[in-house]
């Protein structure tokens, strides 16, 4: 099964990785490390809560008008 990974550059260095389907999040010095850590965190979460995810997240974008 595929899951969503959201990666944000951390101002202090490295990256924060989040999975919206499970709510898991982690970090790493590189994108690859952050994704590997997120994969592990999500696997561990799903071992503990196997029925927690029933459908994939829907991701889109939106715009804000500036005042």
Biopython code that builds the backbone (N, CA, C, O; Angstrom):
import numpy as np
from Bio.PDB.StructureBuilder import StructureBuilder

atoms = [
    (1, "UNK", "N", (0.845, -1.180, 0.000)),
    (1, "UNK", "CA", (0.000, 0.000, 0.000)),
    (1, "UNK", "C", (0.889, 1.242, 0.000)),
    (1, "UNK", "O", (1.943, 1.264, 0.635)),
    (2, "UNK", "N", (0.460, 2.249, -0.703)),
    (2, "UNK", "CA", (1.211, 3.507, -0.766)),
    (2, "UNK", "C", (0.686, 4.498, 0.260)),
    (2, "UNK", "O", (-0.512, 4.554, 0.540)),
    (3, "UNK", "N", (1.598, 5.271, 0.810)),
    (3, "UNK", "CA", (1.250, 6.297, 1.777)),
    (3, "UNK", "C", (1.853, 7.622, 1.336)),
    (3, "UNK", "O", (2.773, 7.655, 0.519)),
    (4, "UNK", "N", (1.331, 8.703, 1.878)),
    (4, "UNK", "CA", (1.769, 10.045, 1.538)),
    (4, "UNK", "C", (2.897, 10.481, 2.460)),
    (4, "UNK", "O", (2.859, 10.234, 3.665)),
    (5, "UNK", "N", (3.899, 11.130, 1.886)),
    (5, "UNK", "CA", (4.984, 11.718, 2.674)),
    (5, "UNK", "C", (5.048, 13.203, 2.349)),
    (5, "UNK", "O", (5.148, 13.588, 1.184)),
    (6, "UNK", "N", (4.992, 14.019, 3.367)),
    (6, "UNK", "CA", (5.149, 15.470, 3.226)),
    (6, "UNK", "C", (6.489, 15.821, 3.858)),
    (6, "UNK", "O", (6.736, 15.510, 5.023)),
    (7, "UNK", "N", (7.349, 16.469, 3.084)),
    (7, "UNK", "CA", (8.682, 16.831, 3.567)),
    (7, "UNK", "C", (8.801, 18.342, 3.654)),
    (7, "UNK", "O", (8.481, 19.059, 2.706)),
    (8, "UNK", "N", (9.259, 18.813, 4.788)),
    (8, "UNK", "CA", (9.459, 20.241, 5.021)),
    (8, "UNK", "C", (10.909, 20.469, 5.433)),
    (8, "UNK", "O", (11.443, 19.745, 6.273)),
    (9, "UNK", "N", (11.533, 21.460, 4.846)),
    (9, "UNK", "CA", (12.906, 21.804, 5.238)),
    (9, "UNK", "C", (12.858, 22.444, 6.621)),
    (9, "UNK", "O", (12.109, 23.393, 6.854)),
    (10, "UNK", "N", (13.657, 21.919, 7.520)),
    (10, "UNK", "CA", (13.724, 22.445, 8.879)),
    (10, "UNK", "C", (14.674, 23.635, 8.897)),
    (10, "UNK", "O", (15.796, 23.519, 8.405)),
    (11, "UNK", "N", (14.261, 24.779, 9.450)),
    (11, "UNK", "CA", (15.140, 25.948, 9.492)),
    (11, "UNK", "C", (16.440, 25.698, 10.257)),
    (11, "UNK", "O", (17.437, 26.381, 10.024)),
    (12, "UNK", "N", (16.434, 24.726, 11.166)),
    (12, "UNK", "CA", (17.631, 24.398, 11.944)),
    (12, "UNK", "C", (18.514, 23.368, 11.240)),
    (12, "UNK", "O", (19.561, 22.981, 11.758)),
    (13, "UNK", "N", (18.084, 22.928, 10.055)),
    (13, "UNK", "CA", (18.831, 21.923, 9.300)),
    (13, "UNK", "C", (18.070, 20.630, 9.173)),
    (13, "UNK", "O", (17.305, 20.259, 10.064)),
    (14, "UNK", "N", (18.275, 19.946, 8.078)),
    (14, "UNK", "CA", (17.605, 18.677, 7.862)),
    (14, "UNK", "C", (16.184, 18.859, 7.360)),
    (14, "UNK", "O", (15.804, 19.923, 6.871)),
    (15, "UNK", "N", (15.408, 17.787, 7.495)),
    (15, "UNK", "CA", (14.032, 17.770, 6.986)),
    (15, "UNK", "C", (13.105, 17.130, 8.001)),
    (15, "UNK", "O", (13.503, 16.242, 8.755)),
    (16, "UNK", "N", (11.861, 17.594, 8.011)),
    (16, "UNK", "CA", (10.797, 16.986, 8.795)),
    (16, "UNK", "C", (9.922, 16.238, 7.804)),
    (16, "UNK", "O", (9.559, 16.783, 6.762)),
    (17, "UNK", "N", (9.580, 14.994, 8.119)),
    (17, "UNK", "CA", (8.734, 14.177, 7.262)),
    (17, "UNK", "C", (7.469, 13.816, 8.022)),
    (17, "UNK", "O", (7.523, 13.420, 9.187)),
    (18, "UNK", "N", (6.327, 13.957, 7.350)),
    (18, "UNK", "CA", (5.033, 13.689, 7.977)),
    (18, "UNK", "C", (4.208, 12.770, 7.085)),
    (18, "UNK", "O", (4.290, 12.841, 5.859)),
    (19, "UNK", "N", (3.414, 11.907, 7.714)),
    (19, "UNK", "CA", (2.479, 11.057, 7.004)),
    (19, "UNK", "C", (1.079, 11.411, 7.487)),
    (19, "UNK", "O", (0.731, 11.108, 8.628)),
    (20, "UNK", "N", (0.254, 12.056, 6.631)),
    (20, "UNK", "CA", (-1.067, 12.500, 7.077)),
    (20, "UNK", "C", (-2.065, 11.369, 7.336)),
    (20, "UNK", "O", (-2.996, 11.547, 8.121)),
    (21, "UNK", "N", (-1.890, 10.209, 6.693)),
    (21, "UNK", "CA", (-2.833, 9.110, 6.918)),
    (21, "UNK", "C", (-2.754, 8.569, 8.344)),
    (21, "UNK", "O", (-3.774, 8.175, 8.910)),
    (22, "UNK", "N", (-1.569, 8.546, 8.924)),
    (22, "UNK", "CA", (-1.403, 7.995, 10.266)),
    (22, "UNK", "C", (-1.083, 9.046, 11.312)),
    (22, "UNK", "O", (-1.241, 8.803, 12.508)),
    (23, "UNK", "N", (-0.634, 10.214, 10.869)),
    (23, "UNK", "CA", (-0.227, 11.250, 11.813)),
    (23, "UNK", "C", (1.201, 11.077, 12.284)),
    (23, "UNK", "O", (1.652, 11.820, 13.156)),
    (24, "UNK", "N", (1.931, 10.110, 11.727)),
    (24, "UNK", "CA", (3.320, 9.928, 12.136)),
    (24, "UNK", "C", (4.194, 11.022, 11.549)),
    (24, "UNK", "O", (3.928, 11.536, 10.462)),
    (25, "UNK", "N", (5.236, 11.367, 12.279)),
    (25, "UNK", "CA", (6.190, 12.359, 11.797)),
    (25, "UNK", "C", (7.557, 12.045, 12.390)),
    (25, "UNK", "O", (7.672, 11.425, 13.447)),
    (26, "UNK", "N", (8.577, 12.486, 11.685)),
    (26, "UNK", "CA", (9.953, 12.244, 12.113)),
    (26, "UNK", "C", (10.847, 13.244, 11.401)),
    (26, "UNK", "O", (10.351, 14.178, 10.771)),
    (27, "UNK", "N", (12.141, 13.064, 11.492)),
    (27, "UNK", "CA", (13.060, 13.981, 10.830)),
    (27, "UNK", "C", (14.307, 13.235, 10.387)),
    (27, "UNK", "O", (14.521, 12.082, 10.762)),
    (28, "UNK", "N", (15.126, 13.902, 9.585)),
    (28, "UNK", "CA", (16.388, 13.341, 9.131)),
    (28, "UNK", "C", (17.256, 14.437, 8.563)),
    (28, "UNK", "O", (16.760, 15.502, 8.197)),
    (29, "UNK", "N", (18.538, 14.187, 8.488)),
    (29, "UNK", "CA", (19.476, 15.177, 7.949)),
    (29, "UNK", "C", (19.326, 15.348, 6.440)),
    (29, "UNK", "O", (19.567, 16.434, 5.913)),
    (30, "UNK", "N", (18.927, 14.282, 5.742)),
    (30, "UNK", "CA", (18.729, 14.326, 4.292)),
    (30, "UNK", "C", (17.305, 13.892, 3.980)),
    (30, "UNK", "O", (16.607, 13.360, 4.843)),
    (31, "UNK", "N", (16.876, 14.121, 2.740)),
    (31, "UNK", "CA", (15.542, 13.669, 2.329)),
    (31, "UNK", "C", (15.455, 12.154, 2.446)),
    (31, "UNK", "O", (14.471, 11.622, 2.961)),
    (32, "UNK", "N", (16.487, 11.457, 1.967)),
    (32, "UNK", "CA", (16.473, 9.995, 2.040)),
    (32, "UNK", "C", (16.380, 9.491, 3.475)),
    (32, "UNK", "O", (15.644, 8.546, 3.758)),
    (33, "UNK", "N", (17.121, 10.116, 4.374)),
    (33, "UNK", "CA", (17.081, 9.711, 5.780)),
    (33, "UNK", "C", (15.710, 10.007, 6.389)),
    (33, "UNK", "O", (15.172, 9.185, 7.130)),
    (34, "UNK", "N", (15.149, 11.167, 6.083)),
    (34, "UNK", "CA", (13.831, 11.518, 6.612)),
    (34, "UNK", "C", (12.771, 10.537, 6.111)),
    (34, "UNK", "O", (11.901, 10.128, 6.880)),
    (35, "UNK", "N", (12.832, 10.156, 4.832)),
    (35, "UNK", "CA", (11.868, 9.194, 4.284)),
    (35, "UNK", "C", (12.043, 7.816, 4.913)),
    (35, "UNK", "O", (11.057, 7.149, 5.227)),
    (36, "UNK", "N", (13.289, 7.385, 5.099)),
    (36, "UNK", "CA", (13.536, 6.090, 5.735)),
    (36, "UNK", "C", (13.001, 6.090, 7.167)),
    (36, "UNK", "O", (12.393, 5.113, 7.605)),
    (37, "UNK", "N", (13.227, 7.181, 7.892)),
    (37, "UNK", "CA", (12.721, 7.292, 9.267)),
    (37, "UNK", "C", (11.197, 7.313, 9.293)),
    (37, "UNK", "O", (10.583, 6.729, 10.186)),
    (38, "UNK", "N", (10.584, 7.984, 8.317)),
    (38, "UNK", "CA", (9.121, 8.037, 8.248)),
    (38, "UNK", "C", (8.560, 6.660, 7.919)),
    (38, "UNK", "O", (7.549, 6.251, 8.489)),
    (39, "UNK", "N", (9.200, 5.950, 7.014)),
    (39, "UNK", "CA", (8.765, 4.593, 6.677)),
    (39, "UNK", "C", (8.780, 3.716, 7.937)),
    (39, "UNK", "O", (7.821, 2.994, 8.209)),
    (40, "UNK", "N", (9.871, 3.788, 8.696)),
    (40, "UNK", "CA", (9.978, 2.990, 9.914)),
    (40, "UNK", "C", (8.929, 3.401, 10.950)),
    (40, "UNK", "O", (8.283, 2.543, 11.552)),
    (41, "UNK", "N", (8.759, 4.698, 11.155)),
    (41, "UNK", "CA", (7.774, 5.183, 12.136)),
    (41, "UNK", "C", (6.359, 4.759, 11.746)),
    (41, "UNK", "O", (5.559, 4.384, 12.604)),
    (42, "UNK", "N", (6.057, 4.819, 10.460)),
    (42, "UNK", "CA", (4.720, 4.447, 9.992)),
    (42, "UNK", "C", (4.498, 2.941, 10.128)),
    (42, "UNK", "O", (3.420, 2.508, 10.533)),
    (43, "UNK", "N", (5.514, 2.144, 9.793)),
    (43, "UNK", "CA", (5.404, 0.690, 9.967)),
    (43, "UNK", "C", (5.156, 0.326, 11.425)),
    (43, "UNK", "O", (4.307, -0.514, 11.724)),
    (44, "UNK", "N", (5.893, 0.954, 12.327)),
    (44, "UNK", "CA", (5.713, 0.688, 13.755)),
    (44, "UNK", "C", (4.326, 1.100, 14.226)),
    (44, "UNK", "O", (3.695, 0.392, 15.011)),
    (45, "UNK", "N", (3.858, 2.238, 13.749)),
    (45, "UNK", "CA", (2.510, 2.707, 14.113)),
    (45, "UNK", "C", (1.461, 1.701, 13.652)),
    (45, "UNK", "O", (0.555, 1.349, 14.407)),
    (46, "UNK", "N", (1.589, 1.240, 12.401)),
    (46, "UNK", "CA", (0.590, 0.323, 11.847)),
    (46, "UNK", "C", (0.654, -1.057, 12.492)),
    (46, "UNK", "O", (-0.351, -1.769, 12.511)),
    (47, "UNK", "N", (1.822, -1.454, 13.023)),
    (47, "UNK", "CA", (1.894, -2.700, 13.789)),
    (47, "UNK", "C", (1.055, -2.592, 15.053)),
    (47, "UNK", "O", (0.396, -3.551, 15.454)),
    (48, "UNK", "N", (1.081, -1.420, 15.676)),
    (48, "UNK", "CA", (0.332, -1.196, 16.920)),
    (48, "UNK", "C", (-1.151, -0.928, 16.659)),
    (48, "UNK", "O", (-2.009, -1.359, 17.430)),
    (49, "UNK", "N", (-1.446, -0.220, 15.578)),
    (49, "UNK", "CA", (-2.823, 0.174, 15.249)),
    (49, "UNK", "C", (-3.140, -0.219, 13.804)),
    (49, "UNK", "O", (-3.242, 0.656, 12.945)),
    (50, "UNK", "N", (-3.300, -1.519, 13.515)),
    (50, "UNK", "CA", (-3.446, -1.969, 12.131)),
    (50, "UNK", "C", (-4.699, -1.463, 11.418)),
    (50, "UNK", "O", (-4.693, -1.349, 10.192)),
    (51, "UNK", "N", (-5.746, -1.163, 12.134)),
    (51, "UNK", "CA", (-6.981, -0.709, 11.501)),
    (51, "UNK", "C", (-7.078, 0.812, 11.455)),
    (51, "UNK", "O", (-8.136, 1.348, 11.126)),
    (52, "UNK", "N", (-6.004, 1.511, 11.778)),
    (52, "UNK", "CA", (-6.045, 2.972, 11.882)),
    (52, "UNK", "C", (-6.233, 3.652, 10.536)),
    (52, "UNK", "O", (-6.800, 4.743, 10.476)),
    (53, "UNK", "N", (-5.772, 3.039, 9.463)),
    (53, "UNK", "CA", (-5.858, 3.659, 8.139)),
    (53, "UNK", "C", (-6.796, 2.830, 7.279)),
    (53, "UNK", "O", (-6.557, 1.645, 7.048)),
    (54, "UNK", "N", (-7.863, 3.459, 6.808)),
    (54, "UNK", "CA", (-8.809, 2.735, 5.970)),
    (54, "UNK", "C", (-8.848, 3.258, 4.544)),
    (54, "UNK", "O", (-9.322, 2.557, 3.651)),
    (55, "UNK", "N", (-8.363, 4.466, 4.306)),
    (55, "UNK", "CA", (-8.339, 4.997, 2.945)),
    (55, "UNK", "C", (-7.182, 5.987, 2.822)),
    (55, "UNK", "O", (-6.762, 6.580, 3.815)),
    (56, "UNK", "N", (-6.669, 6.163, 1.605)),
    (56, "UNK", "CA", (-5.558, 7.103, 1.421)),
    (56, "UNK", "C", (-6.004, 8.548, 1.612)),
    (56, "UNK", "O", (-7.180, 8.878, 1.461)),
    (57, "UNK", "N", (-5.050, 9.392, 1.944)),
    (57, "UNK", "CA", (-5.336, 10.818, 2.098)),
    (57, "UNK", "C", (-5.500, 11.458, 0.726)),
    (57, "UNK", "O", (-4.907, 11.004, -0.253)),
    (58, "UNK", "N", (-6.286, 12.485, 0.659)),
    (58, "UNK", "CA", (-6.428, 13.284, -0.552)),
    (58, "UNK", "C", (-5.617, 14.545, -0.353)),
    (58, "UNK", "O", (-5.830, 15.279, 0.612)),
    (59, "UNK", "N", (-4.694, 14.800, -1.254)),
    (59, "UNK", "CA", (-3.850, 15.978, -1.129)),
    (59, "UNK", "C", (-4.102, 16.894, -2.315)),
    (59, "UNK", "O", (-4.187, 16.434, -3.454)),
    (60, "UNK", "N", (-4.221, 18.180, -2.053)),
    (60, "UNK", "CA", (-4.419, 19.180, -3.091)),
    (60, "UNK", "C", (-3.713, 20.461, -2.668)),
    (60, "UNK", "O", (-3.068, 20.493, -1.620)),
    (61, "UNK", "N", (-3.824, 21.487, -3.447)),
    (61, "UNK", "CA", (-3.266, 22.794, -3.095)),
    (61, "UNK", "C", (-4.375, 23.835, -3.129)),
    (61, "UNK", "O", (-5.432, 23.611, -3.719)),
    (62, "UNK", "N", (-4.132, 24.950, -2.505)),
    (62, "UNK", "CA", (-5.073, 26.078, -2.553)),
    (62, "UNK", "C", (-4.287, 27.362, -2.471)),
    (62, "UNK", "O", (-3.136, 27.377, -2.034)),
    (63, "UNK", "N", (-4.916, 28.443, -2.896)),
    (63, "UNK", "CA", (-4.260, 29.748, -2.892)),
    (63, "UNK", "C", (-4.945, 30.653, -1.887)),
    (63, "UNK", "O", (-6.131, 30.495, -1.597)),
    (64, "UNK", "N", (-4.195, 31.594, -1.363)),
    (64, "UNK", "CA", (-4.714, 32.634, -0.479)),
    (64, "UNK", "C", (-4.507, 33.989, -1.152)),
    (64, "UNK", "O", (-3.460, 34.248, -1.745)),
    (65, "UNK", "N", (-5.503, 34.831, -1.051)),
    (65, "UNK", "CA", (-5.308, 36.181, -1.592)),
    (65, "UNK", "C", (-4.675, 37.027, -0.493)),
    (65, "UNK", "O", (-5.017, 36.900, 0.683)),
    (66, "UNK", "N", (-3.759, 37.881, -0.889)),
    (66, "UNK", "CA", (-3.076, 38.748, 0.076)),
    (66, "UNK", "C", (-3.910, 40.004, 0.302)),
    (66, "UNK", "O", (-4.459, 40.570, -0.643)),
    (67, "UNK", "N", (-4.001, 40.432, 1.548)),
    (67, "UNK", "CA", (-4.801, 41.602, 1.892)),
    (67, "UNK", "C", (-4.078, 42.882, 1.549)),
    (67, "UNK", "O", (-4.609, 43.970, 1.773)),
]
sb = StructureBuilder()
sb.init_structure("model")
sb.init_model(0)
sb.init_chain("A")
sb.init_seg("    ")
for serial, (resi, resn, name, xyz) in enumerate(atoms, 1):
    if name == "N":
        sb.init_residue(resn, " ", resi, " ")
    sb.init_atom(name, np.array(xyz, "f"), 0.0, 1.0, " ", f" {name:<3s}", serial, name[0])
structure = sb.get_structure()
